[in-house]
Structure formats: structure tokens, C-alpha cells
Amino acid sequence: MIERPASSARRRYALISPSRDEAGTMRRTLDSLLIQTVPPAHLVFVDDGSTDDTQAILAEYAPRMPYLHVVSRPDRGVRKVGPGVIEAFNAGLAELDLSQVEFLCKLDMDLDLPARYFETLMDRMDADPMIATCSGKPFFPDPSTGVLISEHIADEFSVGMTKFYRVSAWLAIGGFPISIGWDGIDCHLCRMQGMKAISFPDPELDFVHLRPMGSSHISLWHGRTRHGLGAWVMGTPPVFMLAATLYRMNKRPRVVGAVAMLWGYLKAWAGGVKRFDAPGYLAFVRSYQLRALVIGRGRAAEQMRLRQPLSLRALLRRPVDDTGEHAGG
């Protein structure tokens, strides 16, 4: 267990980075952490069985990163995405005492972040105590021109590669679900608790995703079909999925990406894949997404959030005690 320092928990954040064979991109991410205007209190790097130069790179950066703590897991022979990432994240979480930090972030090792990234996110969350989780917007470089291309993330979701949370909110939803589609499910769970999930359309928070979303495992086609599977597991109704597929035609690769996503969804539906569920969850997602088709995602998200009991939203304002539980309850 990482020992708790004597300083205040206020404005302190911890990063947990599950990683496997990221030697080709992790230097860019580590360099961007070194220039952060507010450095992390902790960076728990979970080496999930890497077989490349990951450990050598970590040894190189360790003298410049006093907050770096490495957790090494055995090589299980394959890269596990989705639930496997959260299992690795939880291995890093076991090394932290959450009462010593106010914010918690799951951070991927294929990113290039602006220098004020985490400072700005904390400023935004301080200004709006209803924000549970937030992020900037990812852009990936075109392989032929280098021009940055938006990944077109909806404003009502924080992105999985820099999933930044208020600790009290993360505890309120029970942590990340160990499920495919976890990085969308968690945002719905936040709204069910009356809290906000946001990715800010702000140039100050734009960051470079060194690989297109969903392309890091096997192939882009595989990643897009996994996205469709995740939409099914998340509880997306068919009519919303069809609309999302049509919208996907605006993103590169236009046809292949849209077809792969729809194929993943239909395959999961036909195969009877179990959907994520919690009391009231599937009904909430269906109501939100059908409403979004009529009035737009932003208005629907805010209406659904405000329908939740005030007693749940008040969790954000309650301190966390030394055990990681909400004080007074």
C-alpha cells in the first residue's frame, strides 16, 4: 500500500495506468505528464504482462517521477481489453488509499496531453460540484497527412482513455463495472445518481490519441465490432443504435467503421449476450436514449439527471473518510 502523505487531500489526483506492450507510445504520455502544471500525487503504472521494453522505459523515467509506483502482473499471453483493463485497473487501485486524493483517473499510455490538462479539469470540477467525471476530446493523427482528426465523442460522456473522476462520485457508482462497454455504462450510472458526465469541447483540453479508438487490439474492424457489442451490453435500444450507425458514417473509416459497429451489435443481440443490469438501469438508458433522439443528447442527459432524487446528488458534497467511505453514512 502506498503510504499517505501528511499534506491535504485537496486538489490531489491519482492516475492508474493499466498497460500492456505500450513501449511504442508510452514515452509521449510520460513526457506529457512531466510537464503538467499540477503533477499527480500518484501514478500507479500497472504492467499487465508486457513483453516489450516497458520495464526499461519505466526505469528510465522513475528518477524524474517520484510519484511513480509500478505494479507488475504476470504475462497471461494475450492483451485483454474491456473487462481485462478494469481488472488491471483494480490491481493498481489496491495500492492506493483513496482518502488521500480528491480525484482519480484511469489513464491510457497512448496519449499526448496538454500541459494544463489536469489542472483545467480540476478547475472545471471545482466550478461545478455536480460533475462526477470529465475529460477533454481526443484527436488522432491521420496516418498519411498527420492532420488531427476528431474522434467525435459525445459531450455527455467522459472518454475511457482519460476517465477523470471525483473520488466521491466514483465511490457513489460503485467503481467501474467489469464489463464490455464499461466506459459508457459508468456515465449512465452517474446520471442515475443525479450527477454529470462530460467531455469538454474546448481547445485547451483537446489531446492527441496516438492510435484511433478501438484500433489497439487485433484490428480496427475488431475494435469497431467490439464497440457495437459494447453498445448492446450497455443497453442501447435498436432504434438508437441505427441512428448511431448512420452518424458513424461521418467518422473515418466511414463505411467499414459503421458496418462493423452495427454487425457487432446485431451479433450480440442474435447471440443472446447478457446486458449489463442494475436496478432500474436498462429502463433508464432506454428512456434517456429515446428522449435523446427527439430533443438531443445534451438536453436529454440534463433532464434525466435532474429527475433523480436530490439526496443522491448530495453525495458529491460529502467528504470521504480515511476508509474510503462517505463520512456520516
C-alpha positions as CSV (number, residue, x, y, z in Angstrom):
1,M,0.0,0.0,0.0
2,I,1.3,3.5,-0.9
3,E,1.6,5.4,2.3
4,R,-0.5,8.5,2.8
5,P,1.5,11.8,2.9
6,A,0.9,14.4,5.6
7,S,-0.3,17.1,3.1
8,S,-4.0,17.8,2.4
9,A,-6.0,15.8,0.0
10,R,-7.4,18.9,-1.6
11,R,-6.6,19.2,-5.3
12,R,-4.6,16.0,-5.3
13,Y,-5.2,13.4,-8.0
14,A,-4.0,9.8,-8.7
15,L,-3.5,8.2,-12.0
16,I,-3.8,4.5,-12.6
17,S,-2.5,3.3,-16.0
18,P,-3.2,-0.3,-17.0
19,S,-0.8,-1.1,-19.8
20,R,0.5,-4.0,-21.9
21,D,3.2,-3.6,-24.6
22,E,2.8,0.2,-25.0
23,A,6.6,0.8,-25.5
24,G,5.9,2.5,-28.8
25,T,3.7,5.2,-27.4
26,M,4.2,5.5,-23.6
27,R,7.2,7.9,-23.8
28,R,4.9,10.5,-25.3
29,T,2.4,10.0,-22.5
30,L,5.1,10.1,-19.7
31,D,6.6,13.2,-21.2
32,S,3.2,14.9,-21.2
33,L,2.8,14.0,-17.5
34,L,6.2,15.5,-16.7
35,I,5.1,18.9,-18.0
36,Q,1.8,19.0,-16.2
37,T,1.3,22.3,-14.3
38,V,-0.2,20.3,-11.4
39,P,1.6,17.0,-11.2
40,P,-0.2,13.8,-10.0
41,A,0.1,12.8,-6.4
42,H,0.5,9.2,-7.6
43,L,1.0,7.4,-10.9
44,V,0.3,3.7,-10.4
45,F,1.5,2.0,-13.6
46,V,0.1,-1.5,-13.9
47,D,2.3,-3.5,-16.2
48,D,-0.1,-6.2,-17.4
49,G,2.4,-8.7,-18.5
50,S,4.3,-6.7,-21.1
51,T,6.8,-8.4,-23.3
52,D,8.4,-5.3,-24.9
53,D,10.6,-2.6,-23.4
54,T,8.0,-1.3,-21.0
55,Q,10.1,-2.0,-17.8
56,A,13.2,-0.4,-19.2
57,I,11.3,2.7,-20.1
58,L,9.8,2.9,-16.6
59,A,13.3,2.5,-15.1
60,E,14.4,5.4,-17.3
61,Y,11.6,7.7,-16.2
62,A,11.5,6.7,-12.5
63,P,14.2,9.2,-11.3
64,R,12.1,12.1,-12.7
65,M,8.8,10.8,-11.4
66,P,8.9,10.4,-7.6
67,Y,5.1,9.7,-7.7
68,L,5.6,6.6,-10.0
69,H,4.7,3.3,-8.5
70,V,4.9,0.2,-10.7
71,V,2.7,-2.9,-10.3
72,S,3.8,-5.9,-12.3
73,R,1.3,-8.6,-13.3
74,P,2.3,-12.0,-14.9
75,D,2.0,-12.4,-18.6
76,R,-1.3,-14.1,-19.4
77,G,-0.3,-14.5,-23.0
78,V,-2.9,-12.1,-24.6
79,R,-3.9,-8.5,-24.4
80,K,-7.3,-8.3,-22.7
81,V,-9.4,-5.2,-23.4
82,G,-12.7,-4.2,-21.9
83,P,-13.2,-6.1,-18.6
84,G,-9.5,-7.1,-18.6
85,V,-8.5,-3.4,-18.5
86,I,-10.6,-2.9,-15.4
87,E,-9.2,-6.0,-13.7
88,A,-5.8,-4.5,-14.2
89,F,-7.0,-1.1,-13.1
90,N,-8.3,-2.6,-9.9
91,A,-4.9,-4.2,-9.3
92,G,-3.5,-0.7,-9.3
93,L,-6.3,0.6,-7.2
94,A,-5.4,-1.9,-4.4
95,E,-2.2,0.1,-4.0
96,L,-4.0,3.4,-3.2
97,D,-5.7,4.9,-0.2
98,L,-8.4,6.9,-1.8
99,S,-8.8,9.1,1.2
100,Q,-5.5,10.9,0.3
101,V,-6.7,12.2,-3.1
102,E,-9.8,14.1,-4.3
103,F,-9.6,12.9,-7.9
104,L,-8.9,9.6,-9.6
105,C,-8.1,8.9,-13.3
106,K,-7.8,5.8,-15.4
107,L,-5.1,6.9,-17.9
108,D,-4.0,5.1,-21.1
109,M,-0.4,5.1,-22.3
110,D,-1.0,6.2,-25.9
111,L,-1.8,9.9,-25.3
112,D,-0.2,13.3,-25.6
113,L,-1.8,15.7,-23.1
114,P,-1.6,19.5,-23.0
115,A,0.4,20.9,-20.0
116,R,-2.6,22.3,-18.2
117,Y,-4.8,19.2,-18.8
118,F,-5.4,18.0,-15.2
119,E,-5.3,21.5,-13.7
120,T,-8.1,22.6,-16.0
121,L,-10.2,19.5,-15.4
122,M,-10.0,20.1,-11.6
123,D,-10.8,23.8,-12.1
124,R,-13.9,22.8,-14.1
125,M,-15.0,20.3,-11.4
126,D,-14.4,22.9,-8.6
127,A,-16.7,25.3,-10.5
128,D,-19.5,22.7,-10.9
129,P,-19.8,20.2,-8.0
130,M,-22.3,18.2,-9.9
131,I,-19.6,17.0,-12.4
132,A,-18.8,13.4,-11.5
133,T,-16.4,12.6,-14.4
134,C,-15.0,14.6,-17.2
135,S,-12.3,14.7,-19.9
136,G,-11.2,16.6,-22.9
137,K,-11.7,15.5,-26.5
138,P,-9.4,13.0,-28.3
139,F,-7.9,13.6,-31.8
140,F,-5.9,11.1,-33.7
141,P,-3.3,11.8,-36.4
142,D,-4.2,10.9,-40.0
143,P,-1.6,8.2,-40.9
144,S,-0.9,9.8,-44.3
145,T,-1.0,13.5,-43.6
146,G,-0.6,13.8,-39.8
147,V,-3.6,16.1,-39.6
148,L,-5.5,15.7,-36.4
149,I,-9.0,14.1,-36.8
150,S,-11.7,14.3,-34.1
151,E,-13.0,11.0,-32.7
152,H,-16.4,12.7,-32.3
153,I,-17.1,11.9,-28.7
154,A,-20.5,13.0,-27.4
155,D,-20.3,15.7,-24.8
156,E,-22.3,13.6,-22.4
157,F,-19.5,11.0,-21.9
158,S,-16.1,11.3,-20.5
159,V,-13.6,9.3,-22.6
160,G,-12.2,5.9,-21.4
161,M,-8.6,6.8,-22.1
162,T,-8.6,9.7,-19.6
163,K,-11.5,8.8,-17.4
164,F,-11.1,11.5,-14.7
165,Y,-13.4,11.2,-11.6
166,R,-14.2,12.9,-8.4
167,V,-13.4,10.2,-5.9
168,S,-16.7,10.7,-4.0
169,A,-18.6,10.2,-7.3
170,W,-16.6,7.1,-8.3
171,L,-17.5,5.6,-4.9
172,A,-21.1,6.5,-5.4
173,I,-21.5,4.5,-8.6
174,G,-19.6,1.5,-7.1
175,G,-16.5,2.0,-9.2
176,F,-16.0,0.9,-12.8
177,P,-18.2,-2.1,-13.9
178,I,-16.1,-5.1,-15.0
179,S,-17.9,-5.3,-18.3
180,I,-17.5,-4.6,-22.0
181,G,-18.8,-1.0,-22.6
182,W,-17.7,0.0,-19.1
183,D,-16.7,3.5,-20.2
184,G,-20.2,4.3,-21.3
185,I,-22.1,2.4,-18.6
186,D,-20.3,4.4,-15.9
187,C,-21.6,7.7,-17.4
188,H,-25.2,6.4,-17.3
189,L,-24.7,5.3,-13.7
190,C,-23.6,8.8,-12.9
191,R,-26.7,10.3,-14.4
192,M,-28.8,7.8,-12.5
193,Q,-27.2,9.3,-9.4
194,G,-28.1,12.8,-10.5
195,M,-24.5,13.6,-11.5
196,K,-22.9,14.9,-14.7
197,A,-20.6,13.1,-17.1
198,I,-18.9,15.4,-19.6
199,S,-16.2,15.7,-22.2
200,F,-15.5,19.3,-22.8
201,P,-15.4,20.7,-26.4
202,D,-12.5,23.1,-25.5
203,P,-9.2,23.5,-27.4
204,E,-7.4,23.9,-24.1
205,L,-8.4,20.3,-23.3
206,D,-8.0,18.7,-26.7
207,F,-5.4,15.9,-26.7
208,V,-3.8,13.5,-29.1
209,H,-4.8,9.9,-29.1
210,L,-1.8,8.3,-30.8
211,R,-4.0,5.4,-32.2
212,P,-7.6,5.7,-33.3
213,M,-10.0,4.5,-30.7
214,G,-10.6,0.8,-30.9
215,S,-7.5,0.0,-33.0
216,S,-5.1,-1.1,-30.4
217,H,-6.2,-4.7,-30.2
218,I,-6.1,-7.0,-33.3
219,S,-7.5,-4.6,-35.9
220,L,-9.7,-1.6,-36.5
221,W,-12.6,-3.9,-37.7
222,H,-12.3,-5.9,-34.5
223,G,-12.3,-2.7,-32.4
224,R,-15.4,-1.4,-34.1
225,T,-17.3,-4.6,-33.8
226,R,-16.4,-4.6,-30.1
227,H,-17.9,-1.1,-29.9
228,G,-21.1,-2.5,-31.3
229,L,-21.0,-5.3,-28.7
230,G,-20.4,-2.7,-26.0
231,A,-23.5,-0.7,-27.2
232,W,-25.6,-3.9,-26.9
233,V,-24.3,-4.7,-23.4
234,M,-24.7,-1.1,-22.4
235,G,-28.5,-1.3,-23.1
236,T,-28.7,0.7,-26.3
237,P,-32.2,0.2,-27.9
238,P,-32.2,-0.8,-31.6
239,V,-33.6,2.5,-33.0
240,F,-30.9,4.5,-31.2
241,M,-28.2,2.1,-32.5
242,L,-29.4,2.6,-36.0
243,A,-29.2,6.3,-35.6
244,A,-25.7,6.0,-34.1
245,T,-24.6,3.9,-37.0
246,L,-25.8,6.5,-39.5
247,Y,-24.0,9.2,-37.5
248,R,-20.9,7.0,-37.5
249,M,-20.7,7.5,-41.3
250,N,-19.3,10.9,-40.5
251,K,-16.2,9.3,-39.0
252,R,-13.3,7.6,-40.7
253,P,-13.3,4.9,-41.8
254,R,-16.8,5.8,-42.8
255,V,-18.4,2.7,-44.3
256,V,-16.2,0.0,-42.7
257,G,-16.5,1.5,-39.2
258,A,-20.3,1.9,-39.4
259,V,-20.8,-1.6,-40.8
260,A,-18.5,-3.2,-38.2
261,M,-20.2,-1.4,-35.3
262,L,-23.7,-2.5,-36.4
263,W,-22.5,-6.0,-37.1
264,G,-21.1,-6.2,-33.5
265,Y,-24.4,-5.1,-32.1
266,L,-26.6,-7.4,-34.2
267,K,-24.3,-10.4,-33.5
268,A,-24.6,-9.8,-29.7
269,W,-28.4,-9.4,-30.0
270,A,-28.8,-12.6,-32.0
271,G,-26.4,-14.5,-29.7
272,G,-28.3,-13.5,-26.6
273,V,-25.3,-11.8,-25.0
274,K,-26.2,-10.7,-21.5
275,R,-26.7,-7.0,-21.0
276,F,-25.3,-5.0,-18.0
277,D,-28.1,-4.5,-15.5
278,A,-28.6,-2.9,-12.1
279,P,-31.9,-1.9,-10.5
280,G,-33.6,0.5,-13.0
281,Y,-30.5,0.7,-15.2
282,L,-31.8,-0.7,-18.5
283,A,-35.1,1.3,-18.3
284,F,-33.1,4.5,-17.5
285,V,-30.8,4.0,-20.6
286,R,-33.7,3.3,-22.9
287,S,-35.6,6.3,-21.7
288,Y,-32.6,8.6,-22.0
289,Q,-31.6,7.4,-25.5
290,L,-35.1,7.5,-26.9
291,R,-35.5,11.0,-25.5
292,A,-32.2,12.0,-27.0
293,L,-33.5,11.1,-30.5
294,V,-36.2,13.7,-30.0
295,I,-34.6,16.6,-28.1
296,G,-30.8,15.9,-28.4
297,R,-28.3,14.2,-26.2
298,G,-27.4,17.2,-24.1
299,R,-31.0,18.2,-23.1
300,A,-32.0,14.6,-22.6
301,A,-29.0,13.9,-20.3
302,E,-29.8,17.0,-18.2
303,Q,-33.5,16.2,-18.0
304,M,-32.8,12.6,-16.9
305,R,-30.2,13.7,-14.4
306,L,-32.5,16.3,-12.8
307,R,-35.2,13.6,-12.4
308,Q,-33.1,11.8,-9.8
309,P,-33.6,12.4,-6.1
310,L,-31.6,15.3,-4.6
311,S,-30.4,13.0,-1.8
312,L,-28.3,11.1,-4.3
313,R,-26.8,14.1,-5.9
314,A,-25.8,15.3,-2.4
315,L,-23.3,12.5,-2.3
316,L,-20.9,14.7,-4.3
317,R,-20.8,17.2,-1.5
318,R,-19.9,14.7,1.3
319,P,-16.3,14.2,2.3
320,V,-14.6,10.8,2.1
321,D,-13.1,9.5,5.4
322,D,-9.9,7.5,5.9
323,T,-11.5,4.2,5.0
324,G,-12.6,5.5,1.5
325,E,-16.3,5.5,2.7
326,H,-18.6,8.6,2.7
327,A,-18.4,10.3,6.1
328,G,-21.7,10.2,8.0
329,G,-23.4,7.4,6.3
